[in-house]
Amino acid sequence: MTTPSRRILLVTHPGRVDAQRLAAGVATRLLAAGIGVCAPPDDLVGTPLAEVAGVQASDGDPDSSASIGCELVCVLGGDGTILRGAELSRGSGVPLLGVNLGHVGFLAEAEREDLDETVERIVARDYTVEQRTTLEVRAEEDGHTVFSSWALNEVTVEKASRERMLELTVEIDGRPLSTWGCDGIVMATPTGSTAYAFSAGGPVVWPDVEALLLVPISAHALFARPIVVSPRSRLVVELLPRTDGSGVVWCDGRRAVGLPPGARIEVQRSDQPVLLARLSSSGFTDRLVEKFDLPVQGWRGARRFPVDEDPAT
């Protein structure tokens, strides 16, 4: 049998039967178009996708090596599943295309009702690719690295116990900014500005803006505003030794490690972005209106001034 020259990595939520059934339909159409389809081994254990002849298990460990040799990672699911797809695609040079089967689905490029057209666009290679900033994080304890990872949306340092409060100091570019008693802190990318950082009161930042965000969570302080810093800045959070309780550092809400008082967490922009496949040329404003169902009734568009008229008068 001839090996297909093109291959798609198909990712779904292994526990969602509806997603697996839709994935099986997508796989069938891609295979009929002469495109190879593979999936993470966990997605092929007793699922409808496993019943499609020709779908293979991806090679390598469950990390970015699974997407090597593919032209696209296609994810069917909510933002959590899309973040899983990002784990499989980052560092491989393979773009990620998400089809939203969840609620808001800010990371998705298409909706469930657009699935047929999305498959056609994949077959025709009719999509563009853009880069999204990611973060690198490293946690130290007594001068030794105890955790290192990355995030597409955000890195958070949070209290481990609900009844406790964290005492922490924030450092930016080697200089102390402030000490807070708080529930935690969010350090986010522009992509993550509409995720946890938004819920914590942070600003919405357009994805092509080069910046990092720092948003305190329920801080007991007069100065506890969200901060936007340079993309070259290095953010450091130190859990003060006197803090009453331990903390947890989370990456995209998926990877975590516990931290004792005195731990130090360093966050900076990574040199490995996540590549997102885009099907639409519409701007980020349209995405905000659609995803947050913002009211725009009454908008009439920009007034077009005559050439000889000064719009300032």
N, C-alpha and C positions, 0 to 999 in steps of 0.2 A: 504494500500500500504506500502511495506517495505521501510524504510528510508535507503538510500545508506550509507554505512560505510565510503565512501570517498566523499569529496566535494571540488570543485574548485571554487574560486572566479574569475569571468571573468570580466575584466575591459577594456573598449574601450572609444573612444571619442564619446560622445552622439550626436555630430553634424556631424559626418562623416558617411555617409550611407555606403561607401565601407567597413569601419572597422566593422560596425554593421553587414553587410552581412557575412563577414568572421567569425565574432564572432558567428553568428547563426549556421554556418557550424561546427565550433569547438564544440559548445554546443551540437549539434545533435550527433556528434561522441562520445563525452564524456558520454552523457546520454545512448547511445546505449551500451557502455562498462560498464554500471552499476555505473557510477560515477556521483554524484549529482553536479549540477551547480547552482550557485547563482551569482547575479550581483548587483551593487549599484542601488538603486531605480531610480536615474536619467537616468540610461542606459536602463531602461525598460519603458520609456514613449514614445509611438508611434514609436518604432524602430523595425527593423527586428528581433532583439534578443528577443523582447517581444513576438513574435509570435511562438517561439519554446516552445512546451508543455513540462513542467517539469522544466523550468528555474524559479527560485524563487528570490525574492528580498532579499538582504542580511539583516541580523538583525543589530540592533544598529544604532548609529549615524554615519554620514559620516566621520569616523576616523578609527583608527586601530581596533576598536571593530568589524568592518564589516568583518574582516578576521578570527576572532576567530572561531575555530572549522573546519577551512579549512586546507588542506594540502599544498595548493599552491595558489598564486595569479598570474594569467596569464593575461598579459597586451598585447593588440594589439593596436599599435599606435606608435607615435614618442616619443622623449625624454620627452616632456611635459606630455604626457599621462602616461609614465612610472613613472615620478615623482609623478603623482597623485596616481599611484599604490603603490608607496613607502609610501605615507601618510596612505594608508589603511593597509599596512603590518607591518610597523615599530612598535616594542613593543609587537607584538603578537607572535613572534617566527615562523611566517609563511614566507617562502621564496618567492621571487618575480622572475617571469620569463617573460622577455619582448620579443615580436616579433615585429620587426621594420617595421612600415608602413610609416615612415617619411623619412628624408633625411640621415643624418649621423647615428643617432641612436646608439651612443656610449654605452648607458646603455642597449641596447637590446642584447639578446643572440642568436637570430635567425632572419632570414629574411623572408619576405613574401613567397618566393618560397620554403622555408623549412617548411611551415606550416603543411603539412601532416605528415612529419617525426617528427615534434615537438609534435603533438598530440599523436603519437605512443609512443614517449619517456615519455610523461606525464602518459599515461595509464600504461606503464611498470615501472613507478617510476625510470626511467633510467636517473638520473641527480645527480649532486653533489651540495653542498651548500657552499658558502663562505661568510664571513662577510665583510662589507664595513663600514668604519668609517663615523660617522655623527657628526655634530656640534650642540652645544647648544648655543643659543644667548639670551641675556637679555639686554634691553635698559632701562636706568634710566633717569629721569628728576627731578631735584631738590631732589635727593635722593630717589625717589619713582619709582618702577618698572612700566613702561608703556607698555611694550611689552616683551613677551618671546615666543620663538619658537625653531625650529631646522631646519637643512638643510643637505641634502645628498651631494650636489655639492658645494654650496658656500653661504656665507653671504656677501652681499655687502652693503656698505654705499655710497650713491650717492647724488649728488646735485638734488634738487627738481625742479630747474628752469634752463633751458638751458643757459640763459644769465648770470647766477651767477657762482661763483667758491666757493668751500668749503675750509675753513681753518680748518685743523684738526691736532691733535697730536696723534701719535701711541705709545702705551705702550706695552711692552712685559715683562711678568713676574714681573710686578710691577715697571719697570724702563722705562723712556721715551726713545724712539728711534729717532724720528724726527718729525718735524712739516712741513706740506706740504700745499701749495695751489694747489688744484687738482679738478678733476671731481668726484673723489671717490676712494674707495679702495675695493679690493676683498680679502676675507679670505676664503680659499678653502681647501677641503679635497683632497687626491690623486685622488679619483674618479672624483672630479670636476676640476682636473688640465687640462682636455681636453675640458672644457666648457668655461665659461666666463673668467676664469683665463688665459686660453690659448689665447683667443682673445685679452686680455689686455697685452700680452707679457710674460706671466709666463711660467715656464718650464713644460714639461710633466713628471709626476711622476707615477711610476708603482703603481698599486692599493694596492699591499701588502707592500709597504713602509709605515712605521709608521711616519707620519710627517704632519704638517699643512703648508699652503702656505699663504703668504701675498703679494699681487700685487697691487701697486698704479696704478690709472687710470689717465693718462695725467697729471702727477705731474710736477709743475714748480719748479724743484730743481735739483742740481747736483747729489745728492744721492737719487735716486728713483728707485732702482733696486728691482726685485722680491726677496723675502726672503723665505727660507725654515727653519722652526723651529721645535723644539721638539713636539711630539704629546701631551706632558704634559704641554706645554706652554699655558699661558692665554693671549689672545690678547685683547687689549682695544683700542677703537677709541673714542676720545673726540672731539666733534664739538666745536671749540673755540667760546667764547661769542662774539668775534668781527667778526665772519664770516658773510659775506654779503648774507644772505639767509638761508633757511632751508634745511634740508636733508631728505633722506628716507632710511630706512634699509629694504632690501629685503632678503628673504630666498628662494633660488632656483628659483627666479623670479616669485614666486607664492603667497607668503604671505608678506605683507609690512605694515609699519606704518611710518607716517611722524614724523620728529624730529626737534625741534627748536635748535637754537644755545645754547651751554652749555650742550647738551645731552651727555650721556656716553653709549657706546655700548660694552658689554663684550662678548667674544666668546671663547669657549674652546671645546675640544673633549667631546662628549656625551658618556655615558656608555650604550646607546642603539643603536647598529648598525642596519643597514639594511642588511637583508639576501638575497643574489642573487643566484638563481638556475643557474647552469652551465651545458650546454650540451656538450661542447667541452673542450678538455684538451690542446688545443693549447695555446701558450704563448701570452703575451700582445703585443709583437713585431708584431705578425701576425695580431692582431686586429688593430694596428696603420697603418700598410701597407694597410689593406683592407679599413678601414674607411676613411683614408686620400688619398687613391689611390697613395701611394708613389712609385716612380720608383725603381725597384730592378733588372732591367735587367743587366746582366753581372755577377751577384753573382754566384760563383762556390762552395760555401761552405768552411768550415774550412779545411786547410791542415792538413793531418794526419802525424805527425812526427814518424819516427821509434823509437823504444824504446831506442836505444842507441844514438839517436841524440838530441842534446840540441837545443830546438827551439829558444833560445836567440842568437845562433851563426849564 
